[in-house]
Amino acid sequence: MEVLYATCVGVLFACGVFLILRARTFPVVLGLTMMSYGVNLFLFASGRIHSNKAAVLGESAQYADPLPQALVLTAIVIGFAMTAFVVILAIRARADLGHDHVHARFPKIKGKE
Amino acid sequence: MSLMWIPVLSLLGSLFAATTNKLSRTNAALAIAIFPVVALAIVLYHTASVLDGNVIRESVQWIPLLGINISFRLDGLALLFCLMILGIGLLIILYARYYLSSNDNMARFYTFLMLFMTAMLGIVLSNNVIQMWVFWELTSISSFLLISYWWHTSEARQGARMALTITGGGGLALLGGLILLGNIVGSYNLDDILNNGHIIKEHALYPVTLILILLGAFTKSAQFPFHFWLPHAMAAPTPVSAYLHSATMVKAGIFLLARFYPALSGTELWFAIVTLTGLTTLIVGAYVALFKHDLKGLLAYSTISHLGLITLLFGLDTELAAVAAIFHIINHATFKASLFMATGIIDHETGSRDMRKLNGLWKYLPYTATLAMVAAASMAGVPLLNGFLSKEMFFAETLHQHVLGSMSWLIPVLATLAGAFSVAYSMRFIHDVFFNGEPIGIKKDIHEPPRYMRVPVEVLVALCIIVGMFPNFAVDSILASASLAVVGDGSLPQYSLAIWHGLNLPLLMSFLAVTIGLLIYWQRKYLFQFNASLPEIDPKKAFLNGLDQIAALSEKIMFRMETGSLQRYIAWLLVTVLIFAGIPLFDMLELAGDQPLQPLDPHNVIGAGLLIVGAVATVICHRSRMTSLLMISIVGLMVSVAFTRFSAPDLALTQLTVEVVTIVLLMLALFFLPHRTPKESTSLRLVRDVGIASAVGVIIGSICYAIMTRPLNSISQFFVENAKIGGGGTNVVNVILVDFRGFDTLGEITVLGIAALGIYKLLLNLPLFMPASDGEGRPWAIERYPMLLASISQALLPLALMVSVYIFLRGHNLPGGGFIAGLVTAIAMILQYIARGSDWIYARLDINYRKIIASGIAIAFVTGIGSWFFDRPFLTSWFDYFDIPFIGKIELASAIAFDLGVYLTVVGATLMILASLGKLTLASQHKEPK
């Protein structure tokens, strides 16, 4: 089970990183989203994976670790805010620059002064 | 009276000066002068005690762990400098009142001047070397501000920059030296350092420490080869030159030599460096001064030369050298400051400082001329004036030293030569300016300056004469006290300040210097011709070249590193991460820990399979953006399923709702972005990226695996045990969010609010880039808002809102809470936007989402503050049980108010993000012709 879980995290990271390395803004946004999934699952795994042990008192005999869950919960929401910000930035950049390339180097300033 | 008040008063004066713009110039100067007058009174109050040999100390703890205290110390040396700084400072305040024209901003000038005074007083009074260094840097900065006072001229700007670069660089070296010194002694306290001279000198790091500290001193005191900033600093107003660049700031380096004399001097290295530097500076300065046509240039090089003389004295290995050095500090300050002021008067009255034009001013300015001539005679070392006495002592000391071994005789010879040049340039100052024909190209209505502008010059020249004629009466006690602080071994050698010591070698040297000097001046024509034939060495040019080269180098590095390519940055970042995350993995013997693995079950395998397929498909389809968006939504869905599966219902709900919002947002975003990604990456780049991506995946996956197979040592037991009794809720995750870690959550929702506001701002005035059709060229659907969706979503809205209320209320005890409820509400609203369009919504529901965000954060914050009223720490939650008729026993917790804040912030932020973007499509539709 753990092997499978770790594999999923690894695949998410690999796919996310590949997309982040693309040259256009939209795949980069997707990559960030994908990596957020990976990060959240990774953090979540630090509480280990258990079935049917929700951390609600009185519902089961043992409880899964609630702390990573609380951290991941806020991470999901913040991750959304970040994705939203980046994608809006991408829209703005496309509107201002006329393209959606991530390469920002302006033509080299010639003959300074 | 507290010592601390001396710099503090001066600082207050600086602050006060900044407010004197409205006062008349005289009133401003008078009011500002009160501060140094009171400070001077405090110094005088302590004088008797210090002259009796006491050292007054005061200390306030600052950073005790680092051994850094605010501490002050007044001994003979500090007393002498305090008197000079405050006394001459007061004269400068008076002088500047007349020197500056009504166009100059007096308040600014006095603010900087008083700031400088504070810094100087801080240096000389500090009993902690780090504190001393802070004031030291402050002198560099205030000097920069004062030199650039007339910032509209390029000389002022360049001069200020050069001074700051050189003295600031020296300051950096000094800091290094002082830290080493502190480490060697084990204390930054000056008393401890001065008492442990033998430890310092025997330490292996002594040479480095000494060189670093000397670099600080030499740059500040304009010693060769760092001297060139001083002439360029003459772009400052003349009161500044008189104060900073002759009497005080350049003496700060000398002060440093004197201060650390007991701790650092006496070694071969000290003698070698200090003597040779001083000697070179003495001669170079004296020689160059003669050829300067600018009056202030002449005085600047003369100052350099005299600073060299004092430095040389500190480097001589004779008993009385330090006493002579202190004596010359006093004398140089008096005659040089008065000469600068006289120059300022000449400049002020004639509008020129060029000695080729200035001639025969005796006729027009007889009074000023007399004062200047006396001061210049003192500079040349004419008997009955103070300059003669210390120069005589200097000559005597050069005869007794053995610094250069068998070649030590060179020093008195060279000293005499420098003395001769000093006589020559002093002669030039007198003869060229006040006699030697008529002024050339200068207006003829030259007249004496205002009465009070001459007062400071008169005071200083009077001091030159009094000290020169009655040295024992005038300076003996303060000189002895200051020298004792420098020599540091408790007793001073015998010396005599008499004017007449009989016919001896020093007198002969003086006589020779005067004779040769006059000869040089008389035959100066040949010397000038010779000097003109020398290749011109311009240290300024070299300095600027150096700066340019540094700038060019850093530009080159910057262009190499900062290519503007996000891809390259991220690649580098990831490779770095790989290295740092990967190395520990290779050091580990076994990846798997000792925990038993859980068995695979088919559901999980199917879920994982879907997730992996979705992720890979997202990558494969990434050129077709809509498809890849759909693929990634599978991944998100499977992640929320995974949370459900692994006992995290709150996470599952959150992930699910966020997923919906995210996909809607990204779809909306695609409306404004190209729908296809062009094929751009070269094969090589693809290989590189796949390589990096796989490596990252492998490393992270391995770490994840390694973590999961090791025993869990969680602090969560505390949360589980206290959730009910401490937080009043059974859903531990929610209790952690709103209670245990409520402060974190407050931070998170604030970030969320800021992100939403940032998005709002980004979308304001967006130049629209609207496609009329989708990526494949198909026009948008004619029916914008399908009837079916509209009806259903409208019917669903109350239901959805009720669900969100339910989720919100039960959150404390069962999966749910503010985050999830907020997202559910947001989704219900977004559905309305999708089904009906923004127009329709705005007509019915005009909500300012910014206000909702603000009120949400405010509610959460106020809930937190509320606990202060019950004497509890911020965000302590409160709960109790109430019996309400018909409903039964219910629990009320303050955490629910906090959660309400979370709820409102999430709703406001989410809707603002989507509605702002949605509104853009609206604006564009209005613009479209169809």
Interface residues (C-beta under 8 A of the other chain):
Chain A: M1 E2 V3 L4 Y5 A6 T7 C8 V9 G10 V11 L12 F13 A14 C15 V17 F18 L19 I20 L21 R22 A23 R24 T25 F26 P27 V28 V29 L30 T33 M34 Y37 G38 N40 L41 F42 F44 A45 S46 G47 R48 I49 H50 S51 N52 K53 A54 A55 V56 L57 G58 Y63 A64 D65 P66 L67 Q69 A70 V72 L73 T74 I76 V77 I78 G79 F80 A81 M82 T83 A84 F85 V87 I88 L89 A90 I91 R92 R94 A95 D96 G98 D100 V102 H103 A104 R105 F106
Chain B: T563 G564 S565 L566 Q567 I570 A571 L574 L597 Q598 P599 L600 D601 N604 V605 A608 L611 I612 A615 V616 T618 V619 H622 R625 S628 L629 I632 V635 G636 V639 A642 F643 R645 F646 S647 A648 P649 D650 L651 T654 Q655 V658 V661 T662 L665 L666 A669 L670 F672 L673 P674 T677 P678 E680 S681 D689 V690 I692 A693 S694 V696 G697 V698 I700 G701 S702 I703 C704 Y705 I707 M708 T709 L712 S714 I715 S716 F719 V720 A723 K724 T730 N731 V732 V733 I736 L737 R741 D744 T745 E748 V751 L752 A755 A756 G758 I759 L762 L763 L766 P767 L768 F769 N813 L814 P815 F819 L823 V906 A909 T910 I913 L917
